């Protein structure tokens, strides 16, 4: 399996995966103990639970990652969708590239094109006949909150709403211009965090993303519609209606051509 530069294959006790070289020894130790990456994270005394599809853990980084973050996020893959999720849960058909590998390449391509997204540290695939289960480890963005939390939740990082919407619009526009297509862009996989005194929107959960050929933009408006549909669903679910001014700020970001704002 050919991997991006800096990553190596790891195979222990029938588990296949990959890791950045700094984390390879840690990963081998975890898998040799009989634990999965996710079950290991669940036992860490300094770990915390993050909101997500299933339990997602934040743990202190055992070794330096690509961006040198202090904490890692360990996620177990679960199926989404009203049909697949109840039937299949965390099982994926063992055909083609497994989810962690797909996410590694998607994140690598997105970062190479200047899209803010967390660095991938490691991934593991646990075979089960025609199926597999999988975990992914990424670096954690500090002081971050997803767009749904900011607009419809507790806004734990006290993010300015207009700044969040404008930064999100700019992220979507940059995704279009730089040929990164996220087929399920929603308010949970846009994460806002301060970077150098500016609020920046980051993209997360890239396992279904695809990178078009260099210079070929992603389809115009597709991700805008997906994101706006997600926000409408949160309005309906929470009863909190975004004012027209908020939609205007988001859409202003969509048409902002300043490539330095990422």
C-alpha positions in Angstrom: 0.0 0.0 0.0 1.5 3.3 -1.1 1.1 6.0 1.5 1.9 9.7 1.6 5.5 10.6 2.6 6.1 10.3 6.3 3.6 7.4 6.9 4.4 3.7 7.2 2.3 0.6 7.1 1.7 -1.1 10.5 0.5 -4.7 10.8 0.2 -6.3 14.2 -1.8 -9.5 15.1 -3.9 -9.4 11.9 -4.7 -5.7 12.3 -3.6 -3.5 9.3 -3.1 0.2 9.4 -0.6 3.0 9.1 1.0 5.7 11.3 3.3 8.6 11.0 6.8 7.5 11.9 6.8 9.2 15.3 3.7 7.3 16.3 4.6 3.8 14.9 6.1 2.5 18.1 3.1 3.7 20.1 0.6 2.0 17.7 2.5 -1.3 17.7 2.5 -1.3 21.5 -1.3 -0.6 21.6 -2.2 -3.3 19.1 0.2 -5.8 20.6 -1.7 -5.5 23.9 -4.9 -6.7 22.2 -6.6 -3.3 22.4 -7.9 -1.3 19.5 -6.9 2.3 19.1 -10.3 3.4 20.2 -10.5 1.0 23.2 -7.0 2.2 24.3 -8.2 5.8 24.2 -11.3 4.9 26.3 -9.0 3.8 29.1 -6.8 6.9 29.3 -7.2 8.7 32.6 -6.5 12.1 31.0 -8.9 11.4 28.2 -12.2 13.3 27.6 -15.2 12.4 25.5 -16.1 14.6 22.6 -19.5 14.9 20.9 -19.7 12.9 17.7 -21.2 9.9 16.0 -20.5 7.5 18.8 -17.9 8.3 21.5 -14.9 10.2 20.2 -12.0 10.6 22.6 -9.5 13.4 23.1 -6.3 12.1 24.7 -2.8 13.6 25.4 -0.5 13.0 22.4 1.9 10.1 23.2 4.3 11.5 20.6 4.7 14.5 18.4 2.3 14.6 15.4 2.7 16.5 12.1 1.6 19.8 13.6 2.9 19.1 17.1 -0.6 19.4 18.8 -0.8 18.5 22.5 -3.8 16.2 22.1 -5.1 13.6 19.7 -8.7 12.7 18.7 -9.4 9.0 18.4 -12.5 8.1 16.4 -14.2 4.8 15.7 -16.0 4.8 12.3 -19.8 4.4 12.4 -22.2 4.3 9.4 -24.4 7.3 8.8 -27.7 7.4 7.1 -31.2 6.3 8.0 -30.9 3.0 6.3 -27.2 2.0 6.7 -26.6 3.1 10.3 -29.3 0.8 12.0 -28.4 -2.2 9.8 -24.6 -2.0 9.7 -23.6 0.1 12.7 -19.8 0.2 12.5 -19.3 -2.4 9.7 -18.0 -1.6 6.2 -17.7 -3.9 3.3 -14.1 -4.9 2.7 -13.9 -3.6 -0.9 -11.4 -1.0 -2.1 -9.6 1.4 0.1 -10.7 1.3 3.8 -12.1 4.4 5.4 -8.9 5.4 7.3 -6.8 5.2 4.2 -9.3 7.2 2.2 -9.3 9.8 4.9 -5.5 10.0 5.1 -5.3 10.7 1.4 -8.1 13.2 1.4 -6.6 15.1 4.3 -3.2 15.0 2.7 -4.6 16.4 -0.6 -6.7 19.0 1.2 -3.7 20.2 3.3 -1.5 20.3 0.2 -4.0 22.7 -1.4 -4.2 25.0 1.6 -7.4 23.7 3.2 -7.3 23.8 7.0 -7.9 20.3 8.3 -6.4 18.3 11.2 -3.3 16.2 10.5 -3.9 12.5 10.4 -1.7 10.5 12.9 -2.7 6.9 12.5 -5.5 4.5 11.3 -6.3 0.9 11.9 -8.5 -1.7 10.1 -9.9 -4.7 12.0 -11.0 -7.4 9.5 -14.2 -9.4 10.1 -14.8 -11.7 7.1 -16.3 -9.7 4.3 -16.5 -6.7 6.6 -14.1 -4.5 8.6 -14.3 -2.0 11.4 -11.9 0.9 11.7 -10.4 3.7 13.9 -8.7 6.9 13.0 -6.4 9.2 15.0 -6.0 12.9 14.2 -4.4 15.8 15.9 -6.9 17.9 17.9 -7.4 21.5 17.0 -7.2 23.5 20.2 -10.0 25.9 21.3 -12.3 24.7 18.6 -16.1 24.4 18.3 -18.1 23.1 15.4 -20.5 25.3 13.5 -23.6 23.6 14.9 -22.3 24.3 18.5 -21.6 27.9 17.7 -24.9 28.7 16.0 -27.4 26.4 17.8 -25.6 25.1 21.0 -23.7 26.4 24.0 -21.0 28.0 21.8 -18.3 26.8 24.3 -15.5 28.8 22.7 -17.6 32.0 22.7 -17.1 32.4 19.0 -18.5 35.5 17.3 -21.4 34.3 15.1 -20.8 36.6 12.1 -17.1 35.7 12.1 -18.0 32.0 12.2 -20.4 32.3 9.3 -18.0 34.4 7.1 -15.1 32.0 7.8 -17.4 29.1 6.9 -18.4 30.7 3.6 -14.7 31.3 2.8 -13.9 27.7 3.5 -16.6 26.5 1.1 -15.5 28.9 -1.6 -11.9 27.7 -1.2 -13.0 24.0 -1.4 -14.7 24.8 -4.7 -11.8 26.7 -6.1 -9.2 24.2 -5.1 -11.0 21.1 -6.2 -11.8 19.4 -2.9 -15.3 18.0 -2.9 -17.0 17.1 0.4 -20.2 15.2 -0.5 -21.7 15.6 2.9 -20.7 19.0 4.1 -22.7 19.9 7.2 -22.6 22.0 10.3 -20.9 19.3 12.3 -17.8 18.9 10.0 -17.0 22.6 9.9 -14.9 23.4 13.0 -14.0 27.0 14.0 -10.8 27.9 15.9 -8.5 30.9 16.2 -5.3 30.9 14.2 -2.9 33.8 14.5 -5.6 36.1 15.8 -8.1 35.2 13.1 -11.0 32.8 13.2 -10.5 30.0 10.7 -12.9 27.3 9.6 -11.4 23.8 9.4 -12.8 20.8 7.6 -13.1 17.5 9.4 -14.4 14.0 8.6 -12.9 13.7 5.2 -13.3 10.0 4.5 -15.8 10.6 1.7 -14.0 13.6 0.2 -12.4 13.5 -3.2 -9.7 15.7 -4.8 -10.2 16.7 -8.4 -7.3 17.0 -10.8 -5.1 20.1 -10.0 -6.7 23.2 -11.5 -10.2 21.6 -11.8 -12.7 23.2 -9.4 -15.3 21.3 -7.5 -18.9 21.7 -8.8 -20.2 25.2 -8.0 -23.0 25.4 -5.4 -23.1 21.7 -4.5 -21.5 22.1 -1.1 -23.2 25.4 -0.5 -26.6 23.7 -0.9 -25.5 20.8 1.4 -24.4 23.1 4.1 -27.4 25.3 3.9 -29.7 22.3 4.1 -27.8 21.1 7.2 -28.3 24.5 8.8 -32.1 24.4 8.0 -32.3 21.0 9.7 -30.7 22.4 12.8 -33.1 25.3 12.8 -36.0 22.9 12.6 -34.5 20.6 15.3 -33.6 23.4 17.8 -36.3 26.0 17.0 -33.6 28.6 16.6 -34.1 30.4 13.4 -31.1 32.2 11.8 -31.9 35.8 10.8 -31.6 36.9 7.2 -28.5 38.9 8.1 -26.8 35.6 9.2 -27.5 34.0 5.8 -26.2 37.1 4.1 -22.9 36.9 5.9 -22.5 33.2 5.1 -23.2 33.8 1.4 -20.8 36.8 1.3 -18.1 34.3 2.2 -19.2 32.0 -0.6 -18.3 34.7 -3.2 -15.1 36.0 -1.5 -12.3 35.5 -3.9 -9.5 36.5 -1.5 -7.4 33.3 -1.6 -5.4 34.5 1.4 -8.4 34.1 3.7 -8.4 30.3 4.5 
